[in-house]
Amino acid sequence: MTDYTEHDAVYRIEALLRKVSSTVRKQGRAILGDVGVTPAQFDALVLASDGSNLTIGDLSAKLGLAYSTTTDLVDRLERRNLVERSRDQEDRRVVRLCVLGEGHAVINRVLQARREYLERVLSRSSSSEQDMLMMALTTLEQHLGDV
């Protein structure tokens, strides 16, 4: 048992999650310069790659950016042939985004760099420690949708 109160534990867990997330993201983003993609563009690519063919408005809301800023970001991705805009089949006024093959390649390259970094870090832990971490993160992820 720890010396933390329940309130202290929440603060500590949140801080640890933030630090881990930031460090892993930085490792993957270290190669973004090599592929000519900014962190904001990468975030947009990842969100648009979920197969739901987001509109620019949807993407703007998910990124927390102004619509005009998101439009500029998508323009740059489109010029790089990472995404394409297409008219919605049911409502021609709606424009949807589709991540192209090169966009998926960029995502995969960055995610692979993250995985390789995590593999190096986790190699310092025993398999039972890795199993406990997996169980704890799985439980946390399951409970996130319950609240």
C-alpha positions as CSV (number, residue, x, y, z in Angstrom):
1,M,0.0,0.0,0.0
2,T,1.2,3.5,-0.8
3,D,1.3,6.6,1.4
4,Y,-0.9,8.4,-1.1
5,T,-4.4,9.3,-0.3
6,E,-6.9,8.5,-3.1
7,H,-6.8,12.1,-4.2
8,D,-2.9,12.1,-4.3
9,A,-3.0,8.8,-6.3
10,V,-5.2,10.4,-9.0
11,Y,-2.8,13.3,-9.3
12,R,0.2,11.0,-9.5
13,I,-1.5,8.7,-12.1
14,E,-2.5,11.6,-14.2
15,A,1.0,13.1,-14.1
16,L,2.5,9.7,-15.0
17,L,0.2,9.2,-17.9
18,R,0.9,12.7,-19.2
19,K,4.6,12.1,-19.0
20,V,4.6,8.7,-20.6
21,S,2.3,9.9,-23.4
22,S,4.4,13.0,-24.1
23,T,7.7,11.0,-24.1
24,V,6.3,8.3,-26.5
25,R,4.8,10.9,-28.8
26,K,8.1,12.8,-28.9
27,Q,9.9,9.7,-30.0
28,G,7.6,9.1,-32.9
29,R,7.5,12.8,-33.9
30,A,11.3,12.9,-34.1
31,I,11.0,11.6,-37.6
32,L,8.2,13.9,-38.7
33,G,10.8,16.4,-40.0
34,D,12.2,13.7,-42.2
35,V,8.9,13.2,-43.9
36,G,8.0,16.9,-44.0
37,V,4.9,16.7,-41.7
38,T,4.2,18.9,-38.8
39,P,2.8,17.5,-35.5
40,A,-0.6,19.1,-36.2
41,Q,-0.7,17.6,-39.6
42,F,0.2,14.2,-38.2
43,D,-2.6,14.5,-35.6
44,A,-5.0,15.3,-38.5
45,L,-3.8,12.3,-40.5
46,V,-4.3,9.9,-37.6
47,L,-7.8,11.2,-36.9
48,A,-8.7,11.1,-40.5
49,S,-7.4,7.6,-41.0
50,D,-10.0,5.9,-38.8
51,G,-12.1,5.1,-41.8
52,S,-15.0,7.3,-41.0
53,N,-14.3,9.8,-43.9
54,L,-14.4,12.8,-41.6
55,T,-15.6,16.2,-42.8
56,I,-13.3,19.2,-42.3
57,G,-15.7,20.4,-39.6
58,D,-15.5,17.0,-37.8
59,L,-11.7,17.1,-38.0
60,S,-11.7,20.7,-36.8
61,A,-13.8,19.8,-33.7
62,K,-11.6,16.8,-32.9
63,L,-8.4,18.9,-33.2
64,G,-9.8,21.8,-31.3
65,L,-8.8,24.2,-34.1
66,A,-10.7,26.9,-36.0
67,Y,-12.3,25.7,-39.2
68,S,-10.1,28.0,-41.3
69,T,-6.9,26.7,-39.6
70,T,-8.0,23.1,-40.3
71,T,-8.8,24.0,-43.9
72,D,-5.2,25.3,-44.3
73,L,-3.8,22.2,-42.7
74,V,-5.8,19.9,-45.0
75,D,-4.7,22.0,-48.0
76,R,-1.1,21.3,-47.1
77,L,-1.8,17.6,-46.6
78,E,-3.6,17.4,-49.9
79,R,-0.7,19.2,-51.8
80,R,1.6,16.5,-50.4
81,N,-0.8,13.8,-51.6
82,L,-1.4,12.5,-48.1
83,V,-5.2,13.1,-48.2
84,E,-7.8,13.9,-50.7
85,R,-11.2,15.6,-50.5
86,S,-14.2,14.0,-52.0
87,R,-17.9,14.9,-52.2
88,D,-20.3,13.0,-50.1
89,Q,-22.4,10.7,-52.3
90,E,-25.6,11.5,-50.4
91,D,-25.1,15.3,-49.9
92,R,-22.9,16.8,-52.5
93,R,-22.4,19.9,-50.3
94,V,-20.5,17.8,-47.8
95,V,-16.7,17.3,-48.4
96,R,-15.1,14.3,-46.8
97,L,-11.4,13.5,-46.2
98,C,-9.7,10.3,-47.2
99,V,-6.2,9.4,-46.2
100,L,-4.2,8.2,-49.2
101,G,-1.6,5.5,-49.3
102,E,1.3,7.9,-48.7
103,G,-0.6,9.3,-45.7
104,H,-1.0,5.8,-44.2
105,A,2.7,5.2,-44.9
106,V,3.6,8.3,-42.8
107,I,1.4,7.2,-40.0
108,N,2.8,3.7,-40.0
109,R,6.4,5.0,-40.0
110,V,5.8,7.2,-37.0
111,L,3.8,4.6,-35.1
112,Q,6.6,2.0,-35.8
113,A,9.2,4.4,-34.4
114,R,7.0,4.7,-31.2
115,R,6.7,0.9,-31.0
116,E,10.4,0.4,-31.4
117,Y,11.1,3.0,-28.7
118,L,8.6,1.3,-26.3
119,E,10.2,-2.1,-27.1
120,R,13.6,-0.8,-26.0
121,V,12.1,0.7,-22.9
122,L,10.1,-2.3,-22.0
123,S,13.0,-4.7,-22.6
124,R,14.2,-3.5,-19.2
125,S,11.1,-4.9,-17.5
126,S,10.3,-8.6,-16.8
127,S,7.5,-10.3,-18.7
128,S,5.4,-10.3,-15.5
129,E,5.9,-6.6,-15.1
130,Q,4.9,-6.1,-18.8
131,D,1.8,-8.3,-18.2
132,M,0.8,-6.2,-15.1
133,L,1.2,-3.0,-17.1
134,M,-0.9,-4.4,-19.9
135,M,-3.6,-5.5,-17.5
136,A,-3.6,-2.1,-15.7
137,L,-3.8,-0.1,-18.9
138,T,-6.5,-2.4,-20.3
139,T,-8.5,-1.9,-17.2
140,L,-8.1,1.8,-17.3
141,E,-9.0,2.0,-21.0
142,Q,-12.2,-0.1,-20.4
143,H,-13.3,2.2,-17.5
144,L,-12.7,5.3,-19.5
145,G,-15.9,4.7,-21.5
146,D,-17.9,4.1,-18.3
147,V,-17.7,7.6,-16.9
